[in-house]
Amino acid sequence: MEYIQSTISSKYQTVIPVMVRKQLKLKAGGRLIWRFVRMSDKEQVLAEPAPKDWAKYTRGLGKNIWKGLDIEQYIQSLRQEWLNQK
């Protein structure tokens, strides 16, 4: 893995190195999204190009979340939990 670094200015700005810009096909005026990710005991920050179409980018997320689950039984168990909390 190759490491590339840049310096943060007094205004908290940095230049995205040319190698990164080319690899990610970044253009002036483009947008980045920043995410905090916990890896082991350390928190990391990831930056990536923001999607042009957020609806298309998020389409299908979680589609397998209910796979193999009996929805009716799940709803009944939630109702029972709610009744038991009263």
C-alpha positions in Angstrom: 0.0 0.0 0.0 1.3 3.4 -0.9 0.9 6.3 1.4 0.3 9.8 0.1 0.2 12.8 2.4 -0.8 16.4 2.2 -0.5 19.3 4.6 -3.4 21.1 6.3 -3.2 24.9 6.0 -4.0 27.4 8.8 -7.5 27.6 7.2 -7.9 23.8 7.6 -7.6 23.3 3.8 -5.6 20.8 2.0 -4.7 20.0 -1.6 -5.8 16.6 -2.9 -2.7 15.1 -4.4 -2.7 14.7 -8.2 -2.4 10.9 -8.0 -5.6 10.7 -5.9 -7.5 13.2 -8.2 -6.6 11.1 -11.2 -7.4 7.8 -9.7 -10.8 9.0 -8.4 -11.5 11.2 -11.5 -12.1 14.2 -9.3 -12.8 17.6 -10.9 -12.8 21.1 -9.6 -16.1 21.8 -7.9 -16.7 18.1 -7.2 -17.8 17.1 -3.7 -16.4 14.6 -1.2 -18.2 12.8 1.6 -16.3 12.0 4.8 -17.0 9.0 7.0 -15.7 8.0 10.4 -14.9 4.2 10.4 -13.7 2.3 13.5 -11.0 -0.2 12.6 -9.7 -2.2 15.5 -9.2 0.3 18.4 -8.6 3.2 16.1 -11.0 5.6 14.4 -10.3 6.3 10.7 -11.6 8.9 8.3 -12.5 7.9 4.8 -13.1 10.4 2.0 -14.8 9.5 -1.2 -16.4 11.2 -4.2 -20.0 12.1 -3.4 -22.5 10.3 -5.7 -24.1 12.3 -8.4 -27.4 10.6 -7.7 -28.1 9.7 -4.0 -31.3 7.8 -4.9 -29.4 5.6 -7.3 -26.5 5.3 -4.8 -28.7 4.1 -2.0 -31.1 2.0 -4.0 -31.1 -1.6 -2.8 -29.4 -1.0 0.5 -30.7 -3.3 3.1 -32.6 -5.4 0.5 -31.6 -8.6 2.2 -32.4 -7.4 5.7 -35.6 -9.3 5.9 -34.5 -12.3 3.9 -35.3 -15.6 5.7 -37.5 -13.8 8.3 -41.2 -14.6 8.9 -42.5 -11.0 8.8 -45.8 -11.9 10.5 -44.1 -13.7 13.3 -41.7 -10.8 13.8 -44.5 -8.2 13.9 -46.4 -10.4 16.5 -43.2 -10.6 18.7 -42.9 -6.8 18.5 -46.5 -6.3 19.5 -46.0 -8.7 22.4 -42.9 -6.7 23.5 -44.9 -3.5 23.5 -47.8 -5.1 25.5 -45.3 -6.4 28.1 -43.8 -2.9 28.6 -47.1 -1.4 29.8 
